Amino acid sequence: MIKMDPFDCYKEYVSIKTHFHANKYDYFKHKKRKISLNAFKKRNDQFFFVRLSKSYKDDEISKFFVANFIENENLWIGDALDSQAEMKYKEWQKRIQSMSYIFSNDIEKLLNKEDFENWFKVENGQHPVLLKQTIAKYICMETFSILNMILNFIPDWDKKIKETFVWPQFRDKVLKYTPFLEVDKTKFRKILRDTINTTNITNMKG
């Protein structure tokens, strides 16, 4: 395996961390932040980046950081060497590789709880069903993100949800995370439609 440069690893860490924390910074528009090599060499924690750079290739490290930042926005680089960080990355990889199946399964689970049109209703400013089920991890964040990519319901929720702590933080995380998902919207729109039709027919027969 071709190892990456520790300094590049550091720049990737800082860039992705800033992407998830700063409203005005966009990883995809600004790419890696401008950081001097001398500044990196003066850091007391550069050892962590040296070790991490030996474990992941250039095209893996950004995915590793994304997988961990969506779980812990305050990820400390020392924790990135922990076995838990590697496990989160592997779990994320499995979700991405099986996204079509997971998405369909999540939609079916939601339909067995609530009719589709009720997933998005904001009643008295409270959290809608879809938001509650995602926060509770009954369905995964990727499913929520893809649904928003297809249906764009977040702007409407912003106008109607009165709660001002959990929802804004969750919304920002989703919007920051979504660009990292390489999704064929036409494909997932079809999966959504087919799963709704199949589940409704099954429930009618039952």
N, C-alpha and C positions, 0 to 999 in steps of 0.2 A: 504494500500500500504506500502510495506517495504521500509523505507527511506534509502538512501545511506549515507555513512560517508562523512562529508564536506571535509576532507583531500583527500579522494579518488576522490571527485568531482574536487578538485583543481588539482590533478595529471593528471586527464583526460583532463582538460582544457589546461594545459601546454603542455601535450604530443601531443594533436591534433593541437594546435596552432603551435608548433614546426614542426610538420609534414608538414603543409602547407607553412611554412616559410623557413625551412632549407633544402637545397638540399641533405645533407648527412644524414639526419634523416628520418627514415622510421618507422612509428607507428606500422606497422605489424611485423617488424623485431625486433625492440627494445622495443615494447610495452610501458608501462608507464616509463617515465624518473625517474631516481633516485633522489628523493627530500626528504629532512629531515623534519620530523614533527615539529621540533623546528623552522626551517626556515618558515614554514607555519604559526605557531603561532605568529611570529613576524610581519607578514604582516598586513598592515592597512586595506586591503580589504577582510579579511577572512569572514567578515559578509556576503558578497555577496554569498560566497560558502556555508555558512550555510543555507541561504535562498533557494538557488538553489537546494541544496541536499534534501530539504523537498518537492520539487515539482516533482522530477524525480527519477525513480528507477535506479539501477546499469546498467541494460541493455538498458536504454533509454538515459542516459546522453551523451554517445559518439555520438549517432545519432543526438541528439539536437545540440551539438557543430558542427558537420559536416554540418548539414543543415544551420547553421548560418555562418560558416566560408566560405562556397562557395559563400555566398552572400556578406560577408564583411570579408576580410582576416585580418583586423585589429580590429576585435571584442574585445571591452573592456568588462571585466566581468560584470561591472555595467549595460551595455546595454543588457546583457543576461537576466536580470530581467524585461526588458521592454516588453510590450504587443506585440511589433513588432517582437521580437525574438520568442515568442511563436507562433505567426502567421506564421512565416517563417518555423518553425518546422512542424506545422500542414500541411502547403502547400506541404512541402517536403514529408511528410508521404503519402499524397494523391497521389503525383506523383509516388512514389515507389510502392504503392499498385495498381496503375492503369497503370503500366509501359508498359505492352503489348499493351494496347489500345492507350496510348499516343504515343508510338513509331510508331505504324502503322499509326496513324493520322498525325504525323509529316512527315513521309515518303510520305504520300499522298499529303500533302500540298506542299512539296518540288517538287514533280513530276508535280504538276499543274503549277509550276513556271518554272521548268527547267528539261531537260532530265537527267536521272540518271548519265550518264557518264560525264556530264558537271559540276556536283556538286564539283568535286575534281580537276578540271583543274586550274593550277596556270599560269596565263598569265601575262607576263612581271613583274614577281615577286610580283604581287598584290594578295590580299586575294581572295581565291576561294569562290564560291557561298555558299557552306555549312558553311564556317567560318563566312561569313557576316550575314547569316540568324540566326546563333546561337548567335552571339554577339548582334544582334538586338532583340533577344529573340522571334523570329518568331517560332523557335523550341527550345526545352529545352536542357540543357547541358547533361542530361542523354542520350538523343537520340544521340547527337554527340559522347559521350563517348562510347556508345554501338556500333555505327557504326565503330569507330576506333578499338574497341575490335575485331570486325568481319573482318575488311578490312585492318587494320594497315597502314593507309595512312599518319600518322603524320611524320614518318621518311622521307618520300618523300617530304612532305611540308617543312620540316626543310631545305632541300637542295635548295628549289626553292623560298620560300617566302623571299623577300628582306627586308621587313619592320622589324624593330628590337625592337619595344617597345610593341605594343598591342599583336602581335602573340606570342612572347616568354612567356609573362605573362599568356596569356590564355592557351597556351599549358601546362605550368607547373601546372596550376590549374587543368586542365583535368587529367593529369597524376597522380597527387596527389589524386584526388577525385576518380578515377576509381576503385581502390582496395576496396573501401567501397561499391561498387555496387555488389550485389550478382546476377549475371546474368548467365542464361543458354544460352550460345552462339549458340548452335544448334537450340534452340527454336526461338531465335531472328533472326537468319539467315533465317529460314523458313518464319518468319513474313515478313522480308524484301523482300524475293523472291516473296511471295504470293501477297504482296501489290503492288509491281512493276507490276506483271502480271495482276492483277485485274484493276489497274488504267490505264494501257496501253490499255486494252480491252475496258474499259469505254470511254476513250478519243477517241479511234478509232470509236466507235459507235456514239459518239457525233459529 
